[in-house]
Amino acid sequence: MKKLLGSAVGIASVLSLCALPSQVNAGADSSQKDILGIAGSDTTTFVMEALSAAHNTNSRYNPNKDRAVNIPPLLAANPSVETGESTAVSANKAWLADARSTWPGGIVLPADNDCKVNLVFGGYGSRDLNTDGDTGDGAVGTPASWEGATIATADLNADTDTNDVGETWYLGLVPPNGSGNGRGAVEGTSQNGLVYNGATGPGGTAGSACIDIARSSSRSTSTKLEGWAFALDAIDWTYFSGNDHGVAQTGLTKTQLGKIYTCYSGTRVDPNSSGTADQVGDRIPGYPEFSLWGDVTGNTTDTDPIRAYRVQLGSGTGTDVATTLIGKASNNDSDFLANCDGFGGVDRDGNPSTSFTPFTQVQEHDCRNVSDANKPDAICFYGYSRWVIQAKALETDKRNGAVFGKFANTGDLKRPSFSSINETTARFEGTRLVYNYVGLTSTTGTLYPRIEDSRRFVGVSIQPAGCSDGVEGGTDDCNFDGDTADTGVAVGGVPGFICGDLTARKIIAAYGLKPLPLAATDPTNGALGQSYCRLNKAL
């Protein structure tokens, strides 16, 4: 398998700093060299790449020599895809071409007995036939109507058919971009033209899965997912050089950000009848309640328009920004653009010839789309951990000169830092957990085949019932070391690599995240014992 993802970080150099403590093996299935597909969040892509490399070579936690394959959120796209993104005005995706410039050209998720098809991400094979800004229309490989990928086959074992494992390729896939899209892939919903898991996916059965683990920077309450929180991060708004509106010193509150990013639905206030918000205090139905910087600060002479940028759809960071910083129900257009003029075809300002231009989207942790002309008046958003590794030149610097601003909802306004990011009530209010989600059940209620392998990497496994005395016997392998002859085995949950290994903790910290302390994995289930992860935890 050829992996093309390479961050600027030398993974080997990170691992060379980390000793390998003695640990037991976490829960495993009996098959060898399984492929674990990982997709989703931009936020944790780089740390999960390093953790995957360490896990793949760790005989303590990976005795079956499984291979975790970390799929980036963005890869090189072909001209058809990028033409659709740039011409579909309503989709607002022209920025993606530049966002892809710092990501690899492609990556392959090899087939195995569960996901029977080789999935080739990036490059030619997908199309945007109707230039609507996506590759989600039409079935994969269907002549004349496909968009998501091209199907190619070869009879590798000369048995006169191409139905065997690994004899089919899906070419040119556009990967899931963001936490929500990664979790959707695990749950079996179509992502950019392909259903990865379940009966209509490449595995062909209700319990089959190609994407086993979803990277996620936001929390899900789906009953089909099991979420393993493994570190703390934070999100915050940013400003740029030339911002002379006072907010660099005073900060912004949740209420202020909410009015900047919420279209007004009250009575028109427009003393000069210009039809636009050109005076401080103007309120135009269908346009942001705070359109000018003077609306924020109360300075009636500051009529500079606010250049408000928005994190891309499908992003966990976008969801956290929308809910935690701005106060919306979600990052979906239905919530974010509610009451905006022209959204849903509704004229809200009384002028059918005009409509509100949606907030310009940017890829999370990438403010390069903010123009120099807009910088003095712009608001963008960033995650703390990615800020750190970009500042250290461990990743391409995409900050574009952005600086964290002070933020709070009800408490003291502060900026994110390693010390202010914590689990106390005095923490920076943009603090969040980051997760790995595994597929808990398929549509038939059965576990996905690779869930034990996934837990061995990102979660905690429960010992068999016969292990309550710490003595193995029969078929009970209480420490998952491949035999049933041990005595004096510790009773309780068995942490996987990320949840139990000190090397993993050092890698997590090296990538700007704050590892969780050793504590109860799940306060409601003592059988899971203690670990460095938390099951389905919310802050």
Buried (B, 14 or more C-beta within 10 A) or exposed (E): EEBBBEBBBEBEEBBEEBEEEEBBBBBBBEBEEBBBBBBBBBBBBBBBBBBBBBBBEBEBBBBBEBBBBBBBBBBBBBEBBBBBBBBBEEBBBBBBBBBBEBBBEBBBBBBBBBBBBBBBBBBBBBBBBEBBBBBBBBBBBEEEEBBBBBBBEEEEEEEEEBEEBBBBBBBBBBBBBBBBBBBBBBBBBBBBBBBBBBBBBBBEBBBBBBBBBBBBBBBBEBEBBBBBBBBBBBBBBBBBEBBEBBBBEBBBBBEBBBBBBBBBEEEBEBEEEEBBBBBBEBBBBBBBBBBBBBBBBEBEEBBEBBBBBBBBBBBBBBBBBBBBBBBBEBBBBEBBBBBBBBBEEEBBBEEEEBBBEBBBBBBBBBBBBBEEEBBBBBBBBBBBBBBBBBEBEBBBBBBBBBBBBBBBBEEEBBBBEBEBBBBEEEBBBBBBBBBBBBBBBBBEEEBBBBBBBBBBBBBBBBBBEBBEEBBBBEEBBBBBBEEBEBEEBEEBBBBBBBBBBBBBBBBBBBBBBBBBEEEBBBEEEEBBBBBBBBBBBEE
